[in-house]
Amino acid sequence: MTHTLHRQGTAENLAHDFCVLAISAQGINSAGSGEKLQAIKEIFLKHNPVNIGDIKRGNMYNPSTEHVMAATQDGTVVHAVYRDRETLIAVLRDLKDADTGISIVVSGLFDHVGECCQQAGLKPHTIEYSLGVHGAVERLPERSITEITTMCGHGQVSFNLVRRMVREIEAGRRTAEDAGKELARQCICGIFNPKRAEELLLKLASK
């Protein structure tokens, strides 16, 4: 299971949201993996992601892209987020050519990801599904809020911070673009999509 898998939304607003994750296997190929993960980060950055992160170094909005791209430690997990299928295909082709031996996980709409893998000459090893949220779901905020917060798989983007960003956009104190980046700062892994957040925040503010 991966923390990139639980994004909520519609087929329309998830169509421009692709997470790519690279992780070594503890006790298998973790030792010495830093150099390979660094090469993967270089591939990620080459294709202009809307976010990139390293769980041991942060993301491009917190503290910076330069810090994320510094020497990679063994055993970390690196991530990137892209907005379109053409770019994802190019990333997957480069990863295939690099042949690092590091596991790659891609999250997105199943049919879109499947088509991208096919065009990149790849066959998925495993397909995982999120079964959704169970329990006292009546305690959750409205779906329009969780569509934003679930872009952080570790739950570091608070419901109330999203509401505050909407109020600031409505009051003209902050642009939707800036608000999306502020929310992205909270997700240290770097899997939060600030461009999608910008679009969803504008819809909330227009209400």
C-alpha positions in Angstrom: 0.0 0.0 0.0 1.2 3.5 -0.7 0.2 6.8 0.8 -0.2 8.3 -2.7 -3.3 6.1 -3.3 -6.0 7.8 -1.2 -6.7 10.9 -3.3 -10.4 11.7 -3.5 -12.0 13.6 -6.4 -13.8 13.3 -9.7 -12.6 11.7 -12.9 -12.3 15.2 -14.2 -10.2 16.8 -11.5 -8.0 13.7 -11.0 -7.2 13.5 -14.7 -4.3 15.9 -14.2 -2.8 14.4 -11.1 -0.1 11.7 -11.3 2.2 10.7 -8.5 5.5 8.8 -9.1 7.2 7.3 -6.1 10.6 5.5 -5.9 11.5 3.3 -3.0 14.1 0.7 -2.2 13.4 -2.5 -0.2 14.8 -2.6 3.3 17.2 -5.5 3.6 17.1 -6.2 -0.1 18.5 -3.2 -2.0 18.4 -0.4 0.5 22.1 -0.3 1.2 23.8 1.8 -1.4 20.5 3.0 -2.8 21.2 6.7 -2.4 23.1 7.0 -5.6 20.3 5.3 -7.6 17.6 7.4 -5.9 19.6 10.5 -6.8 19.6 9.4 -10.4 15.8 9.0 -10.2 15.4 12.4 -8.7 17.4 13.9 -11.6 15.0 12.2 -14.0 12.0 13.5 -12.0 13.3 17.1 -12.0 14.2 17.0 -15.7 10.5 16.7 -16.6 9.4 19.8 -14.5 7.2 18.3 -11.8 4.7 20.5 -10.0 6.1 19.0 -6.8 9.1 16.9 -6.0 10.2 15.6 -2.6 12.4 13.3 -0.5 11.1 12.2 2.8 14.4 12.9 4.5 14.9 16.3 2.8 11.4 17.8 2.4 9.8 19.1 -0.8 10.3 21.9 -3.3 8.1 24.3 -1.3 9.6 23.4 2.0 12.4 24.1 2.1 13.4 24.3 -1.6 14.1 22.3 -4.7 17.9 22.8 -4.2 17.7 21.2 -0.8 15.6 18.3 -2.1 18.1 17.7 -4.9 21.1 17.6 -2.5 22.9 14.2 -2.0 20.4 11.5 -1.4 20.6 9.2 1.6 20.2 5.4 1.4 16.7 4.1 2.2 14.8 7.3 1.6 11.7 7.6 -0.6 11.5 10.1 -3.4 8.4 11.5 -5.1 7.3 13.7 -8.0 3.9 14.9 -9.2 3.0 15.6 -12.8 0.0 17.1 -14.6 -0.3 15.3 -17.9 0.0 11.9 -19.4 2.5 12.9 -22.1 5.0 14.0 -19.3 4.3 10.9 -17.3 5.1 8.7 -20.3 8.4 10.5 -20.8 9.3 10.0 -17.2 8.5 6.3 -17.3 10.6 5.9 -20.5 13.5 7.5 -18.8 13.1 5.4 -15.7 13.0 2.3 -17.8 16.1 3.3 -19.6 17.9 4.1 -16.4 17.1 0.5 -15.1 18.1 1.3 -11.5 16.5 -1.7 -9.9 14.5 0.6 -7.6 10.7 0.0 -7.3 8.6 2.6 -9.0 4.9 3.3 -8.0 2.6 5.4 -10.1 -0.7 6.6 -8.7 -3.5 8.1 -10.8 -6.7 7.1 -12.6 -6.3 3.4 -13.5 -7.1 3.6 -17.2 -4.8 6.6 -17.7 -1.9 5.1 -15.8 -2.4 1.8 -17.6 -2.2 3.5 -21.0 0.9 5.5 -20.0 2.7 2.3 -18.9 1.8 0.6 -22.1 3.1 3.5 -24.2 6.3 3.6 -22.2 6.8 -0.1 -22.9 6.1 -1.2 -19.3 3.8 -3.8 -17.8 2.7 -3.2 -14.2 3.9 -5.7 -11.7 1.1 -5.0 -9.1 -2.1 -3.0 -9.1 -3.4 -1.6 -5.8 -6.8 -0.2 -4.9 -7.8 2.1 -2.0 -11.1 0.9 -0.5 -11.9 4.4 0.8 -12.5 5.7 4.3 -14.5 3.7 6.8 -15.8 4.3 10.3 -17.3 7.5 11.7 -17.2 9.3 8.3 -19.9 11.7 9.4 -17.1 13.4 11.4 -15.2 14.3 8.2 -15.7 17.6 6.5 -17.4 18.0 3.2 -16.0 16.2 0.2 -14.8 19.4 -1.4 -12.4 19.8 1.5 -11.1 16.2 1.6 -10.4 16.3 -2.2 -7.7 18.7 -1.2 -6.5 17.2 2.1 -6.2 13.7 0.8 -3.4 14.8 -1.6 -1.2 14.5 1.5 -1.2 10.8 2.3 0.0 11.3 5.8 -2.8 13.8 6.7 -0.5 16.8 7.3 -2.8 19.3 5.5 -5.5 20.3 8.0 -9.1 20.8 7.1 -9.1 24.2 8.9 -6.0 25.4 7.0 -7.9 24.7 3.7 -10.8 26.7 5.0 -8.5 29.5 6.0 -7.0 29.6 2.5 -10.4 29.8 1.0 -11.3 32.8 3.3 -8.0 34.5 2.3 -8.7 34.0 -1.4 -12.2 35.4 -1.0 -10.9 38.4 0.9 -8.2 39.1 -1.7 -5.4 38.6 0.7 -3.9 35.6 -1.1 -4.0 34.3 -4.6 -5.2 30.7 -5.2 -1.8 29.9 -6.6 -0.1 31.1 -3.5 -2.6 29.2 -1.3 -1.9 26.0 -3.2 1.8 26.4 -2.5 1.2 27.1 1.1 -0.8 23.8 1.5 2.0 22.0 -0.4 4.5 23.2 2.2 2.7 21.0 4.8 3.2 17.8 2.9 6.9 17.0 3.5 6.9 14.0 1.2 6.2 16.2 -1.8 3.1 14.3 -3.2 0.7 17.2 -2.8 -0.4 18.7 -6.2 -0.5 22.5 -5.7 -1.9 23.2 -9.2 -4.8 20.9 -8.5 -5.3 22.5 -5.1 -5.3 25.9 -6.8 -8.2 24.8 -9.1 -10.2 23.2 -6.2 -9.6 26.3 -3.9 -10.9 28.6 -6.6 -14.1 26.5 -6.9 -14.6 26.7 -3.1 -14.0 30.4 -3.1 -16.5 31.0 -5.9 -19.2 29.5 -3.8 
